[in-house]
Amino acid sequence: MRISIGLVLTFFGVFGFLPIVGYWMLALGMLVLSVDIAFVRRWRRQAQVVLGRWMIVRYPRLAVRVGFTAVGGRA
């Protein structure tokens, strides 16, 4: 069920230029698919690592609040 929902969201996300659907459906579909499909999970994890590193440098207190920590456990 999750895979079919993820595929439908991803498919309609491609038509983001239409009024009702949007590009947000593409991102949400990939997030739903990342639970079950390994290569999509890798993309999500890589994006999470990049976002975490950026937040640690830019907003260290917020990064700690949302669960990102610096290397060595220091923020």
QUIMO-V941086 format. One record per backbone hydrogen bond with DSSP energy under -0.5 kcal/mol. CO is the residue of the C=O (numbers start at 0). NH is the residue of the N-H. E is the energy in kcal/mol with one decimal. If there is no record, write none. Layout:
# QUIMO-V941086
{{CO	NH	E} {CO	NH	E}}
This chain:
# QUIMO-V941086
{{0	4	-2.2} {1	5	-2.6} {2	6	-2.6} {3	7	-2.3} {4	8	-2.6} {5	9	-2.3} {6	10	-2.7} {7	11	-2.5} {8	12	-1.7} {9	13	-1.0} {10	13	-0.8} {11	14	-0.8} {12	15	-1.0} {14	17	-1.9} {21	24	-1.5} {22	25	-0.7} {22	26	-1.3} {23	27	-2.3} {24	28	-2.5} {25	29	-2.0} {26	30	-2.0} {27	31	-2.3} {28	32	-2.4} {29	33	-1.7} {31	34	-1.1} {32	35	-1.1} {32	36	-2.5} {35	37	-0.5} {36	40	-1.9} {37	41	-2.0} {38	42	-1.5} {39	43	-2.3} {40	44	-2.5} {41	45	-2.6} {42	46	-2.2} {43	47	-2.2} {44	48	-2.3} {45	49	-2.2} {46	50	-2.5} {47	51	-2.4} {48	52	-2.5} {49	53	-2.2} {50	54	-2.6} {51	55	-2.4} {52	56	-1.8} {53	57	-2.8} {54	58	-2.6} {58	62	-2.4} {59	63	-1.9} {60	64	-1.8} {61	65	-1.9} {62	66	-0.5} {62	67	-2.9} {63	66	-0.8} {69	72	-2.0} {70	73	-0.5} {73	69	-0.8}}
